[in-house]
Amino acid sequence: MSTQPDFQYRLTVDASPSEAMQKISQVDQWWAKNFTGEARNLNDTFSVHFGDTFVNFKISEFTPNKSITWLVTDCNLHWINDKKEWNNTEVIWTLSEKNGKTQIDFMHKGVTPASECYDSCEPGWTHHLQDSLLKLIDEGKGLPE
């Protein structure tokens, strides 16, 4: 087990936790235009595709307006040697109200600085969260790939 920290990012948005969670579930509006399935409720399954890369998820934990966990059930990360590196990792979203705003704490549990993909995953997640999800929540339009 790695003692290195999992990738984490924090956003603060001008939206209620309910609105923020709704936008997070609109994966095709901020992350991947090539999206299939549903990402709204416990046990929903969905996939994102970027050319030869794909990631399949299952919502394994869900507390409305508070947290949601996406478990990676399969993947093909075409640009690295370990194409299945994300398998069984978890994307965890935790939402809390702070002074009339919503704080979104994002963690990709299992992706650490020791991960093969980290040098591309860290800026990739940061871009999708800061430059796309934030715009979707605050301005109504994200920048999905």
VEXNU-638826 format. One record per residue (C-alpha): residue number from 1; x negated, y, z negated. Coordinates in steps of 0.25 Angstrom, whole numbers. Layout:
BEGIN
(site NUM; (X; Y; Z))
...
***
This chain:
BEGIN
(site 1; (0; 0; 0))
(site 2; (-5; 13; 4))
(site 3; (-7; 24; -7))
(site 4; (-7; 35; 4))
(site 5; (5; 44; 5))
(site 6; (16; 41; 15))
(site 7; (19; 52; 25))
(site 8; (28; 63; 18))
(site 9; (34; 76; 23))
(site 10; (43; 86; 17))
(site 11; (53; 95; 23))
(site 12; (62; 105; 17))
(site 13; (75; 109; 26))
(site 14; (86; 118; 25))
(site 15; (97; 107; 25))
(site 16; (104; 99; 15))
(site 17; (99; 85; 12))
(site 18; (111; 79; 20))
(site 19; (108; 88; 32))
(site 20; (93; 84; 31))
(site 21; (96; 69; 30))
(site 22; (106; 71; 42))
(site 23; (95; 77; 51))
(site 24; (84; 67; 47))
(site 25; (94; 56; 52))
(site 26; (94; 63; 65))
(site 27; (81; 56; 69))
(site 28; (83; 59; 84))
(site 29; (84; 74; 81))
(site 30; (71; 76; 74))
(site 31; (62; 64; 76))
(site 32; (65; 55; 88))
(site 33; (74; 57; 100))
(site 34; (73; 42; 103))
(site 35; (81; 38; 91))
(site 36; (91; 26; 89))
(site 37; (99; 22; 77))
(site 38; (104; 30; 65))
(site 39; (96; 36; 54))
(site 40; (107; 40; 44))
(site 41; (111; 29; 35))
(site 42; (105; 18; 27))
(site 43; (102; 6; 36))
(site 44; (102; 14; 49))
(site 45; (92; 11; 59))
(site 46; (85; 19; 69))
(site 47; (73; 20; 79))
(site 48; (65; 31; 84))
(site 49; (57; 30; 97))
(site 50; (45; 38; 102))
(site 51; (40; 32; 115))
(site 52; (34; 18; 111))
(site 53; (35; 22; 96))
(site 54; (48; 18; 89))
(site 55; (52; 17; 74))
(site 56; (64; 9; 69))
(site 57; (70; 13; 55))
(site 58; (80; 9; 45))
(site 59; (86; 18; 35))
(site 60; (82; 10; 22))
(site 61; (86; 20; 12))
(site 62; (96; 31; 12))
(site 63; (101; 41; 1))
(site 64; (110; 51; 8))
(site 65; (104; 65; 8))
(site 66; (92; 61; -1))
(site 67; (84; 50; 6))
(site 68; (83; 41; 18))
(site 69; (72; 30; 22))
(site 70; (69; 25; 36))
(site 71; (62; 12; 36))
(site 72; (54; 9; 48))
(site 73; (59; -5; 53))
(site 74; (50; -5; 66))
(site 75; (41; 4; 74))
(site 76; (31; 5; 85))
(site 77; (21; 16; 83))
(site 78; (15; 15; 96))
(site 79; (3; 25; 94))
(site 80; (-3; 17; 82))
(site 81; (-9; 3; 81))
(site 82; (1; -1; 70))
(site 83; (14; 1; 78))
(site 84; (22; -4; 66))
(site 85; (15; 5; 56))
(site 86; (29; 11; 52))
(site 87; (36; -2; 50))
(site 88; (42; -2; 36))
(site 89; (38; 12; 33))
(site 90; (49; 22; 28))
(site 91; (53; 36; 32))
(site 92; (59; 42; 19))
(site 93; (67; 55; 18))
(site 94; (70; 61; 5))
(site 95; (79; 73; 4))
(site 96; (81; 83; -7))
(site 97; (87; 96; -9))
(site 98; (78; 107; -13))
(site 99; (83; 122; -15))
(site 100; (94; 121; -5))
(site 101; (84; 114; 5))
(site 102; (82; 99; 8))
(site 103; (68; 93; 6))
(site 104; (65; 81; 15))
(site 105; (54; 72; 10))
(site 106; (49; 63; 21))
(site 107; (40; 51; 19))
(site 108; (36; 40; 29))
(site 109; (33; 29; 19))
(site 110; (22; 20; 24))
(site 111; (15; 31; 33))
(site 112; (3; 36; 26))
(site 113; (-10; 42; 30))
(site 114; (-16; 27; 31))
(site 115; (-5; 24; 42))
(site 116; (-10; 23; 56))
(site 117; (1; 32; 61))
(site 118; (-1; 43; 50))
(site 119; (-9; 52; 59))
(site 120; (2; 53; 69))
(site 121; (14; 50; 60))
(site 122; (11; 62; 50))
(site 123; (11; 73; 60))
(site 124; (23; 66; 67))
(site 125; (32; 65; 55))
(site 126; (28; 79; 51))
(site 127; (32; 84; 65))
(site 128; (45; 77; 65))
(site 129; (49; 81; 51))
(site 130; (44; 96; 51))
(site 131; (46; 100; 66))
(site 132; (58; 91; 69))
(site 133; (66; 87; 57))
(site 134; (65; 100; 50))
(site 135; (70; 107; 63))
(site 136; (81; 98; 64))
(site 137; (86; 100; 50))
(site 138; (83; 115; 50))
(site 139; (86; 119; 64))
(site 140; (95; 108; 69))
(site 141; (85; 103; 80))
(site 142; (73; 94; 78))
(site 143; (62; 90; 88))
(site 144; (63; 75; 90))
(site 145; (53; 67; 98))
***
